[in-house]
Amino acid sequence: MMPEKLEASPPAPRDLSKAAKLEWDSVCAELLRLKMLHRVDLGLLAAYCIEMASYLEETKKIKKEGSVLTIQSKTGEYKMPNPRIAIKNAALKNAQALANQFGFTPSARARINVPAGESESALEKLLRAKMENKNRLRNGNQQD
């Protein structure tokens, strides 16, 4: 059984953040162009976009708050790692696992077959578009 290929990019799920919707639009456009966008993949694609948005959001917050927090207690002051670091790392780990399913990582691209008529450079274009999207988000051009 072959899953149904989509002929147009579907709208992003309503519950995605603005950052996740940007990722959705970017990735869907490339997967569609590569003829690799399938209806059955949309749930995992949404999960990937949520994880990437979470990673970027936590990275921004850590940059603002610092990676070490000073905590005041009854017995005095102590320092601890910002708990957001664990959240950020988990989001990145989850995003990487999902990215492997879609061929978004170098090792995954080496294992997948691109449909006939498409070249490796198309996958590289996807990564460039993703990096440009991440840079826009990091530069504060997208608010939630």
C-alpha positions as CSV (number, residue, x, y, z in Angstrom):
1,M,0.0,0.0,0.0
2,M,1.3,3.4,-1.0
3,P,0.2,6.4,1.1
4,E,-1.7,9.2,-0.6
5,K,0.6,11.9,-1.9
6,L,-0.7,15.4,-1.5
7,E,-0.9,17.7,-4.4
8,A,-0.9,20.9,-2.4
9,S,0.4,22.0,1.0
10,P,-2.2,21.6,3.7
11,P,-2.8,24.5,6.1
12,A,-0.9,24.2,9.4
13,P,-2.9,22.8,12.2
14,R,-4.7,25.6,14.1
15,D,-3.1,24.8,17.5
16,L,0.5,25.3,16.3
17,S,2.3,28.4,17.5
18,K,3.4,31.0,15.0
19,A,6.9,29.7,15.0
20,A,5.7,26.1,14.5
21,K,3.5,27.3,11.6
22,L,6.5,28.9,9.9
23,E,8.3,25.6,10.1
24,W,5.3,23.8,8.8
25,D,5.0,26.0,5.8
26,S,8.7,25.8,5.0
27,V,8.9,22.0,5.3
28,C,5.6,21.3,3.6
29,A,6.7,23.4,0.6
30,E,9.9,21.4,0.2
31,L,8.3,18.0,0.8
32,L,5.6,18.9,-1.7
33,R,8.2,20.0,-4.3
34,L,10.1,16.7,-3.8
35,K,6.8,14.8,-4.1
36,M,7.4,13.4,-0.6
37,L,4.4,15.0,1.2
38,H,1.9,12.3,2.2
39,R,-1.3,12.6,4.2
40,V,-0.3,9.9,6.7
41,D,2.8,11.9,7.7
42,L,1.0,15.1,8.7
43,G,0.7,14.2,12.4
44,L,4.4,13.5,12.7
45,L,5.2,16.6,10.7
46,A,3.1,18.7,13.2
47,A,5.0,17.1,16.1
48,Y,8.3,17.9,14.4
49,C,7.3,21.5,14.0
50,I,6.1,21.8,17.6
51,E,9.4,20.4,18.8
52,M,11.5,22.8,16.7
53,A,9.4,25.8,17.8
54,S,9.8,24.7,21.4
55,Y,13.6,24.3,20.9
56,L,13.8,27.8,19.5
57,E,11.6,29.4,22.1
58,E,13.5,27.8,25.0
59,T,16.8,28.9,23.4
60,K,15.6,32.5,23.4
61,K,14.4,32.3,27.0
62,I,17.8,30.9,28.1
63,K,19.6,33.6,26.3
64,K,17.5,36.2,28.2
65,E,17.6,34.5,31.6
66,G,21.1,33.0,31.5
67,S,22.1,29.4,31.7
68,V,22.7,29.6,35.5
69,L,20.1,30.9,37.8
70,T,20.6,32.3,41.3
71,I,18.0,31.0,43.7
72,Q,17.2,32.7,47.0
73,S,16.2,30.4,49.9
74,K,15.8,30.6,53.6
75,T,19.3,29.3,54.1
76,G,20.9,31.6,51.6
77,E,21.6,31.8,47.9
78,Y,22.6,29.1,45.6
79,K,23.1,28.7,41.9
80,M,21.6,26.0,39.6
81,P,21.4,25.3,35.9
82,N,18.5,26.9,34.2
83,P,15.8,24.1,34.0
84,R,14.9,25.4,30.5
85,I,18.2,23.8,29.3
86,A,16.7,20.3,29.9
87,I,13.5,21.3,28.1
88,K,15.5,22.7,25.2
89,N,17.6,19.6,24.9
90,A,14.6,17.3,25.1
91,A,12.9,19.3,22.3
92,L,16.0,19.1,20.1
93,K,16.3,15.4,20.7
94,N,12.7,14.8,19.8
95,A,13.0,17.1,16.7
96,Q,16.1,15.2,15.6
97,A,14.3,11.8,15.9
98,L,11.4,13.1,13.9
99,A,13.7,14.8,11.4
100,N,15.3,11.5,10.7
101,Q,11.9,10.1,9.6
102,F,11.6,12.9,7.0
103,G,15.2,12.9,5.8
104,F,16.1,16.3,7.3
105,T,19.5,15.2,8.6
106,P,22.6,14.4,6.7
107,S,22.6,10.7,7.8
108,A,18.9,10.3,7.0
109,R,19.4,11.8,3.5
110,A,22.1,9.3,2.8
111,R,19.5,6.5,3.5
112,I,16.4,7.8,1.7
113,N,15.5,7.5,-2.0
114,V,14.5,10.7,-3.6
115,P,11.7,10.2,-6.2
116,A,12.9,9.9,-9.8
117,G,13.8,13.2,-11.4
118,E,14.8,14.9,-8.2
119,S,18.4,15.6,-7.1
120,E,20.2,15.7,-3.8
121,S,20.4,19.4,-4.1
122,A,16.7,19.6,-3.5
123,L,17.2,18.2,0.0
124,E,20.0,20.6,0.6
125,K,17.6,23.4,-0.4
126,L,15.2,22.2,2.2
127,L,17.9,22.5,4.9
128,R,18.8,26.0,3.7
129,A,15.2,27.0,3.9
130,K,14.9,25.5,7.4
131,M,18.1,27.4,8.5
132,E,16.8,30.7,7.1
133,N,13.5,30.1,9.0
134,K,15.4,29.4,12.2
135,N,17.5,32.6,11.7
136,R,14.4,34.6,11.2
137,L,13.0,33.3,14.4
138,R,16.2,33.8,16.4
139,N,16.4,37.4,15.1
140,G,13.0,38.1,16.6
141,N,11.1,38.5,13.4
142,Q,8.4,36.1,14.6
143,Q,6.4,36.6,17.8
144,D,4.1,34.1,19.4
